[in-house]
Amino acid sequence: PAGQGRRDGDWLVGVGMAASTYPLFPQQGSRARIRALPDGRRQVEIAASDLGTGTWTALTQIAADALRVPAEAVDLVIGDSALPATVGAGGSSGLSIWGTTVVAAARAFRDRHGDDPPAGAEVVGELPENTAVGRYALHAFGAQFAEVRVDAVTGEIRVPRMVGVFDVGRVINPRTARSQLMGGMTMGLSMALHEESVVDPRFGHVVNGDYAGYHIPTNADVGDIDVSWLDEPDPLYNPMGSKGIGEIGIVGTAAAVANAVWHATGVRVRDVPITPDRLLGRHR
């Protein structure tokens, strides 16, 4: 109920939750090349990119699984526009499209050359059409929870705890997935409390185009973040059974924080960021 949280000295404490969903976008044209190297190694080439989200690791795992070789036997080559063309990283679709393309190429490679190919054997595979697109609502899902503390005197907001539980299909690499989901929830916290583009109405210019005026959270702003997932493969979107995780961690976080502020103070804020001036003099 609004304003029915507890009080801890000068702090008003509340909890909130929000549902999360993010669409799985239709897959686009993509190609990958697989070449047999000496000593049983495989070179996998695709013009994918790694923004620090773990593409090197996860795509190597996918390739090794599809080629039925150890991950140590895969030489992944990405990050060069001279490689077989694919899509960029965005829309939580990168690994799904790249992985699907690599799996298709690996299957074609094994069909043509078997599991013991001669050095130099190669195949270029293309992303197959996904017949589930348009027939099913393909989404990732989540539920996110936040505890907030609002200073009754200053309106300062702190978020000591956040919890996120997600349905993102099969998780390719738990370590990189957990890191990315925690990073997404940190971005959602930033959306809720910090980030704001101030526009000059005369010229349409963003006047706080630097980190002195455009605020993002630091370590001191981020409390405990607990992340978990259901780990249920989704066979409709791609052969790995995975879904994108880039944005689902962001979606819902700001709403959970806003609902927790409402629980703590009785003030319903519908615009972000939620700054102290929106709460001063209005809370219970």
C-alpha positions as CSV (number, residue, x, y, z in Angstrom):
1,P,0.0,0.0,0.0
2,A,1.1,3.6,-0.7
3,G,3.2,5.1,2.1
4,Q,2.9,2.0,4.3
5,G,6.6,1.0,4.4
6,R,8.5,1.1,7.7
7,R,10.5,3.9,9.2
8,D,14.1,3.6,10.4
9,G,15.1,6.9,12.0
10,D,15.1,9.5,9.3
11,W,14.7,6.9,6.6
12,L,11.5,5.8,5.0
13,V,11.9,2.2,3.8
14,G,9.8,0.6,1.1
15,V,9.9,-2.3,-1.3
16,G,8.6,-2.6,-4.9
17,M,8.5,-5.0,-7.8
18,A,7.9,-4.9,-11.5
19,A,7.5,-7.4,-14.4
20,S,10.0,-7.3,-17.2
21,T,9.7,-8.4,-20.9
22,Y,11.9,-7.8,-23.9
23,P,11.2,-9.0,-27.5
24,L,13.4,-11.3,-29.4
25,F,13.8,-9.6,-32.7
26,P,13.6,-11.3,-36.1
27,Q,16.9,-12.7,-37.2
28,Q,18.6,-11.1,-40.2
29,G,21.1,-12.2,-42.8
30,S,24.4,-13.6,-41.5
31,R,27.2,-15.9,-42.6
32,A,30.0,-17.8,-41.0
33,R,33.0,-19.7,-42.3
34,I,34.5,-22.8,-40.7
35,R,37.9,-24.2,-41.8
36,A,39.7,-27.3,-40.7
37,L,43.2,-26.7,-39.4
38,P,46.0,-29.2,-38.7
39,D,46.0,-31.2,-35.5
40,G,42.2,-31.4,-35.4
41,R,41.6,-27.7,-34.8
42,R,38.7,-25.7,-36.3
43,Q,38.8,-22.0,-37.3
44,V,35.5,-20.2,-37.0
45,E,35.2,-16.9,-38.8
46,I,32.3,-14.4,-38.5
47,A,32.3,-10.6,-38.3
48,A,30.8,-10.5,-34.9
49,S,31.9,-8.1,-32.1
50,D,32.5,-8.3,-28.4
51,L,31.6,-5.2,-26.4
52,G,32.8,-6.8,-23.2
53,T,29.7,-9.0,-22.9
54,G,31.5,-12.3,-23.3
55,T,31.0,-13.0,-27.1
56,W,34.5,-14.5,-27.4
57,T,33.8,-17.0,-24.7
58,A,30.2,-17.9,-25.4
59,L,30.5,-18.1,-29.2
60,T,33.5,-20.4,-28.8
61,Q,31.4,-22.7,-26.6
62,I,28.6,-22.7,-29.1
63,A,31.0,-23.5,-32.0
64,A,32.7,-26.3,-30.0
65,D,29.4,-27.9,-29.1
66,A,28.1,-27.7,-32.7
67,L,31.4,-29.1,-34.1
68,R,31.7,-31.7,-31.4
69,V,35.3,-30.7,-30.5
70,P,36.7,-29.4,-27.3
71,A,36.5,-25.6,-26.8
72,E,40.4,-25.6,-26.7
73,A,40.3,-26.8,-30.4
74,V,38.3,-23.8,-31.7
75,D,40.1,-20.7,-33.0
76,L,37.4,-18.0,-33.1
77,V,38.1,-15.1,-35.4
78,I,35.8,-12.1,-35.0
79,G,35.9,-8.3,-34.9
80,D,36.9,-7.7,-38.6
81,S,34.6,-6.5,-41.4
82,A,36.6,-8.6,-43.8
83,L,35.1,-11.7,-42.3
84,P,31.8,-13.2,-43.4
85,A,29.2,-10.5,-42.9
86,T,26.7,-10.6,-40.0
87,V,24.7,-8.1,-37.8
88,G,26.0,-5.8,-35.2
89,A,25.6,-6.1,-31.5
90,G,22.3,-4.6,-30.5
91,G,18.7,-5.4,-29.5
92,S,19.8,-8.3,-27.3
93,S,20.1,-10.3,-30.5
94,G,23.9,-10.6,-31.2
95,L,24.7,-13.9,-29.7
96,S,21.5,-15.5,-30.8
97,I,22.1,-14.5,-34.5
98,W,25.8,-15.2,-34.5
99,G,25.4,-18.5,-32.6
100,T,22.6,-19.7,-34.9
101,T,24.8,-18.9,-37.9
102,V,27.8,-20.7,-36.5
103,V,25.6,-23.7,-35.7
104,A,24.2,-23.8,-39.2
105,A,27.8,-23.6,-40.6
106,A,29.0,-26.3,-38.3
107,R,26.2,-28.6,-39.3
108,A,26.9,-28.0,-43.0
109,F,30.7,-28.6,-42.3
110,R,30.1,-31.9,-40.6
111,D,27.6,-33.0,-43.2
112,R,30.1,-32.4,-46.0
113,H,33.4,-33.3,-44.3
114,G,32.5,-35.5,-41.3
115,D,34.1,-35.4,-37.9
116,D,37.6,-36.0,-39.2
117,P,38.1,-33.6,-42.1
118,P,41.4,-32.9,-43.9
119,A,43.2,-29.7,-43.2
120,G,42.0,-26.9,-45.4
121,A,38.4,-28.2,-45.7
122,E,36.0,-25.4,-45.3
123,V,32.3,-24.4,-45.5
124,V,30.5,-21.1,-45.5
125,G,27.1,-21.4,-43.8
126,E,24.2,-18.9,-43.8
127,L,21.6,-18.0,-41.1
128,P,18.5,-20.2,-41.8
129,E,15.0,-18.8,-41.8
130,N,13.2,-19.0,-38.4
131,T,9.7,-20.2,-39.1
132,A,8.6,-19.4,-35.6
133,V,8.9,-15.7,-36.1
134,G,5.4,-14.3,-36.7
135,R,3.7,-17.5,-35.3
136,Y,4.8,-17.1,-31.7
137,A,5.3,-14.2,-29.3
138,L,9.1,-14.5,-28.8
139,H,10.2,-12.7,-25.6
140,A,12.5,-12.9,-22.6
141,F,10.8,-12.3,-19.2
142,G,11.7,-11.3,-15.7
143,A,10.5,-10.1,-12.3
144,Q,12.5,-7.5,-10.5
145,F,12.4,-6.3,-6.9
146,A,13.9,-3.3,-5.1
147,E,14.2,-2.0,-1.5
148,V,14.6,1.7,-1.2
149,R,15.4,4.1,1.6
150,V,14.3,7.7,1.3
151,D,15.6,10.3,3.7
152,A,12.6,12.0,5.2
153,V,14.5,15.3,5.6
154,T,16.5,15.6,2.3
155,G,14.6,13.3,-0.1
156,E,17.8,11.4,-0.9
157,I,17.1,8.0,-2.2
158,R,19.3,4.9,-1.7
159,V,18.7,1.4,-3.1
160,P,20.5,-1.1,-0.8
161,R,19.0,-4.2,-2.4
162,M,17.8,-5.4,-5.8
163,V,16.7,-8.9,-6.9
164,G,16.1,-10.1,-10.5
165,V,14.7,-13.4,-11.6
166,F,14.7,-14.1,-15.3
167,D,13.5,-16.5,-18.0
168,V,16.1,-16.1,-20.7
169,G,16.1,-19.6,-22.1
170,R,19.3,-21.7,-22.0
171,V,22.2,-19.8,-20.4
172,I,25.3,-20.3,-22.5
173,N,27.8,-19.2,-19.9
174,P,26.5,-18.6,-16.4
175,R,29.5,-16.4,-15.3
176,T,29.2,-13.9,-18.2
177,A,25.3,-14.0,-18.1
178,R,25.3,-13.1,-14.4
179,S,27.7,-10.3,-15.0
180,Q,25.6,-8.9,-17.9
181,L,22.3,-9.1,-16.0
182,M,23.8,-7.4,-12.9
183,G,25.1,-4.7,-15.3
184,G,21.7,-4.3,-16.8
185,M,20.1,-3.9,-13.4
186,T,22.7,-1.3,-12.6
187,M,21.7,0.6,-15.8
188,G,18.1,0.3,-14.7
189,L,19.0,1.8,-11.3
190,S,20.8,4.6,-13.2
191,M,17.7,5.2,-15.3
192,A,15.6,5.4,-12.1
193,L,17.7,7.8,-10.1
194,H,20.4,9.4,-12.1
195,E,20.3,9.7,-15.8
196,E,18.7,12.8,-17.4
197,S,19.3,14.6,-20.6
198,V,18.7,18.3,-20.2
199,V,17.6,19.9,-23.4
200,D,17.8,23.6,-24.3
201,P,14.3,24.3,-25.6
202,R,15.5,27.1,-27.8
203,F,17.9,25.0,-29.9
204,G,17.2,21.4,-29.0
205,H,20.8,20.9,-27.8
206,V,21.6,18.5,-24.9
207,V,23.4,20.9,-22.5
208,N,24.7,18.3,-20.1
209,G,26.7,16.2,-22.6
210,D,29.5,15.2,-20.3
211,Y,29.9,13.2,-17.1
212,A,30.1,16.3,-15.0
213,G,26.4,17.1,-15.7
214,Y,25.1,13.7,-16.9
215,H,25.0,11.5,-13.8
216,I,25.5,7.8,-13.7
217,P,25.9,5.6,-10.6
218,T,29.3,4.9,-9.0
219,N,30.1,1.9,-6.7
220,A,28.8,3.8,-3.7
221,D,25.3,4.0,-5.4
222,V,25.0,0.3,-6.1
223,G,23.9,-2.0,-3.3
224,D,23.5,-5.7,-3.2
225,I,22.2,-7.2,-6.5
226,D,20.9,-10.8,-6.5
227,V,20.5,-12.4,-10.0
228,S,19.0,-15.8,-10.9
229,W,17.3,-17.4,-13.8
230,L,15.1,-20.4,-14.6
231,D,17.4,-22.0,-17.2
232,E,14.7,-23.5,-19.4
233,P,15.7,-23.8,-23.0
234,D,13.5,-22.1,-25.6
235,P,13.8,-24.2,-28.8
236,L,11.7,-21.8,-30.9
237,Y,14.1,-18.9,-31.2
238,N,17.4,-20.6,-32.0
239,P,19.1,-24.0,-31.9
240,M,20.9,-23.2,-28.7
241,G,17.6,-22.6,-26.9
242,S,18.9,-19.2,-25.6
243,K,17.4,-15.8,-25.5
244,G,19.0,-12.3,-25.4
245,I,20.0,-10.9,-22.0
246,G,21.4,-7.5,-22.9
247,E,18.4,-5.5,-22.1
248,I,16.1,-7.6,-20.0
249,G,18.1,-6.8,-16.9
250,I,17.4,-3.1,-17.5
251,V,13.7,-3.5,-18.2
252,G,11.6,-3.4,-15.0
253,T,14.3,-2.1,-12.7
254,A,13.3,1.6,-12.8
255,A,9.6,0.6,-12.3
256,A,10.5,-1.5,-9.3
257,V,12.4,1.4,-7.8
258,A,9.5,3.8,-8.5
259,N,7.1,1.3,-6.9
260,A,9.3,1.0,-3.8
261,V,9.5,4.8,-3.5
262,W,5.7,4.9,-3.6
263,H,5.5,2.2,-0.9
264,A,8.0,4.2,1.3
265,T,6.6,7.7,0.8
266,G,3.1,7.5,-0.7
267,V,4.3,9.7,-3.6
268,R,3.7,8.3,-7.1
269,V,6.5,9.5,-9.5
270,R,5.9,8.7,-13.1
271,D,8.9,10.4,-14.7
272,V,12.5,9.5,-14.3
273,P,14.9,10.2,-12.8
274,I,13.3,10.3,-9.4
275,T,15.1,13.2,-7.8
276,P,14.8,14.5,-4.2
277,D,12.8,17.6,-5.4
278,R,10.0,15.4,-6.5
279,L,9.6,14.1,-2.9
280,L,10.3,17.0,-0.6
281,G,7.3,18.2,1.3
282,R,5.0,15.5,-0.3
283,H,5.9,12.3,1.6
284,R,4.1,11.0,4.7
